Amino acid sequence: MTTLYNDPADFADEQFAGFLDIYSDRLRGVPGGAVAHRGEAPIVAVVVGGGSGHYPAFCGLVGPGLASGAVVGNVFTSPSAAQVYSVAKAAHQGRGVVLTFGNYAGDVMNFGIAAERLRREGIDTRIVLVTDDVASAPVEANRRGIAGDFAVFKAMGAAAAAGYDLDEVERVGREANRATRSFGVAFSGCTMPGATEPLFTVPAGQMGVGLGIHGEPGIRDVPLQRAHDLAGLLVDGVLSAAEDDAATRVAVIVDGLGATKYEELFLLWGSVGPLLREAGLEPVDVEVGELVTSLDMGGCSLTLMRLSDELEMLWRADAYAPGYRKHNDALRGLRPVDIVADSAESDAPPVATAAAAEIGAIVTAAVHAVSETMHADEARLGDIDAVAGDGDHGRGMVKGADAALRAVSGVRGGPSWLLRRAGRAWAAEAGGTSGVLWGAGLSAAGDVLTDTRDRYTAQDAAAAVEAFAAAITELGRAQRGDKTIVDALEPFAGILRTEVERGRPLAHAWSLAAREATHAAAATAALTPRIGRARPLAAKSVGTPDAGATSFAAIVEALARIVGRPTSAEESGAGR
């Protein structure tokens, strides 16, 4: 995967540009993704999405009988709420929108925010999560979405194409998800564009059982097995988690993760098929190949969807998309549709007081320091995140910080306007869980400060930090001890408030609080993650600090050199 690229940071955008050019006869690009050309009759828009690196999921599934649009994030990173909104708005045909995606924290947040915005504009928007990965959690609601994404997407896309209304498309999606189970194994890790080493390795002669599709290793390593024995492991894994269901006809997917060849998958099916039939199941329209991949990861998974009469009809229905086709004349009668992307919201800086302008200059310097710090720590943060996650935290923080820096560079304004502008840019560009959290936190801090005061004090800084923390804890729903950014954020905010109330100068109070955040971040190494993407790999995470807490601590340490700069009011004695 590291062979063909220009700038690794541009890999996702450049590959998507090539994809759009190839398939311009059946879809077109919009900000954040792609939408299908339309037929004569409007249908419910089924919008799928997630990070890049999973082709043909997600953009390769846009077309008649499948998705009306796909939101495309950076490699292994959830798209931003702005991207989701853009694609869904473009795909909407007047009959409502269903947003559907795998159950990952960043996707849940960003798609949820976009759905609320669409609803406020009068567009009826539903969400269907895919939770098929039986290895990731014992409770269905907590499971990840892996190759079962395709089965659920296919059912909803066919229902929409058949003219179902919004309620019925949503119902079909939920029924398909309840009927779908997947189980997989990894033979080798995947390598991010530009990286020299894979995100994880599998010991020689071993395979990881219970893989993820974002470069996560398996839940446990076991000896590598021959195809017949592996088939038994996959079939047993899926059937052991099946709900009581009288349906004996099953849709089947044997999915390759990117480096496992089709011939190997065909061979594996030669053992899987007989085992399913021995279990009293009748496979229907078996799909063997690559439908939901993970860059160049070696591995495979088995997906079963128990078929009611309706689900079987939808599973077997025609479809025509770049990465999946049931027949070859679905393009007949289609016409391109002109899509005018919504222009960016106007955001001219409001008039700021002299004091606000001075604080605004400090904010700009602080954002610059954040960007420099994240660039310096990108590799380290990626290595930490790769232990039990997808290894994208460093890259995501760099993208967010750089976007924030571009947003505030060369403009003058007060701290409220600049922080809100930086927060929106961070969330839109970074994507993922950290992107939406930092975006919300910066915006909340800006809301507290305002740009109309004649003086700003250390108490104001503490209040802004508390607003930042409140926004992140409310949106992420994490608590101390969950092994997240909150484990460093709350001690920092608490110490800062305490020291400021004692009358300490802001520079001194901030330094003490930053030191506490660094200690707290290091202490997360002993914790077991209770939420987020690292939770399914909790045991592997122990001994490694949380990436989000670590990046936050590095940032507040860097800002200690900036936040204590005296303003002109303070130099004259009026600012304390």
Summary of the structure (lengths in Angstrom):
residues: 576
radius of gyration: 24.7
end to end distance: 55.7
largest distance: 85.8
contacts: 2255
relative contact order: 0.10
helix: 48%
strand: 15%
